[in-house]
Amino acid sequence: MHLHRSQADRVRRRDRRGRGIRGPLTPPELPVSRTRAQVFDDLVLDAVERLERLWARELAAVEFLVEDVPLVPRGVGAEDGIPFSRLETSPSGQARIIVYRRPVEIRTTDPEEMALLVYDTVVEEVANLLGLEPETIDPEA
C-alpha cells in the first residue's frame, strides 16, 4: 500500500512579508498542528488499512493516492458532477486509486461525515477494481 501526495502539494510557501517559514506554534504531536491535507491523508490510510485486513492479497499491487482536485476536461462543469475518486488500471495489472480531497471536503460538514465518505469512496473504487459489489467488499459497512 502506498499513499502519495501530488507534486504540487509539496511546494513550500513563504509568508506574505517574505521572511520565510517560521517554526510551529504547537508541538507536531498535537492534533491542532495537523493540516487539513494531513488529516485527509490519514482518513484514506485508515480506510485502506481497514480493507487490507479483508483483501490483503487483492490490494497488494494497488497504489493509493490523494490529490487535491481532479483534472476536469473543458466544457465539464460542476452540474455534471465532480468525482470523489478515480481508478486507473494498466495492462500489466498495476492499479491506482486516486481520492480527491477538495470535492470530499466540500460535500461534508463534519469530520465524522468526511471519514464515512472517504471510506465509502475507497470501498466503491476497490469494488470497481475487483468487479464486485461494494456490499461484498465490506459487509459490516
NORQUIKA-V376612 format. One record per residue. N is the residue number from 1. RES is the residue in one letter. SS is DSSP state (2 for helix, 1 for strand, 0 for the rest). Layout:
{{N;RES;SS} {N;RES;SS}}
This chain:
{{1;M;0} {2;H;0} {3;L;1} {4;H;1} {5;R;1} {6;S;0} {7;Q;2} {8;A;2} {9;D;2} {10;R;2} {11;V;0} {12;R;0} {13;R;0} {14;R;0} {15;D;0} {16;R;0} {17;R;0} {18;G;0} {19;R;0} {20;G;0} {21;I;0} {22;R;0} {23;G;0} {24;P;0} {25;L;0} {26;T;0} {27;P;0} {28;P;0} {29;E;0} {30;L;0} {31;P;2} {32;V;2} {33;S;2} {34;R;0} {35;T;0} {36;R;2} {37;A;2} {38;Q;2} {39;V;2} {40;F;2} {41;D;2} {42;D;2} {43;L;2} {44;V;2} {45;L;2} {46;D;2} {47;A;2} {48;V;2} {49;E;2} {50;R;2} {51;L;2} {52;E;2} {53;R;2} {54;L;2} {55;W;2} {56;A;2} {57;R;2} {58;E;2} {59;L;2} {60;A;0} {61;A;0} {62;V;1} {63;E;1} {64;F;1} {65;L;1} {66;V;1} {67;E;1} {68;D;0} {69;V;0} {70;P;0} {71;L;0} {72;V;0} {73;P;0} {74;R;0} {75;G;0} {76;V;0} {77;G;0} {78;A;2} {79;E;2} {80;D;2} {81;G;0} {82;I;0} {83;P;0} {84;F;0} {85;S;1} {86;R;1} {87;L;1} {88;E;1} {89;T;1} {90;S;0} {91;P;0} {92;S;0} {93;G;0} {94;Q;0} {95;A;1} {96;R;1} {97;I;1} {98;I;1} {99;V;1} {100;Y;1} {101;R;2} {102;R;2} {103;P;2} {104;V;2} {105;E;2} {106;I;2} {107;R;2} {108;T;0} {109;T;0} {110;D;0} {111;P;2} {112;E;2} {113;E;2} {114;M;2} {115;A;2} {116;L;2} {117;L;2} {118;V;2} {119;Y;2} {120;D;2} {121;T;2} {122;V;2} {123;V;2} {124;E;2} {125;E;2} {126;V;2} {127;A;2} {128;N;2} {129;L;2} {130;L;2} {131;G;0} {132;L;0} {133;E;0} {134;P;2} {135;E;2} {136;T;2} {137;I;2} {138;D;0} {139;P;0} {140;E;0} {141;A;0}}
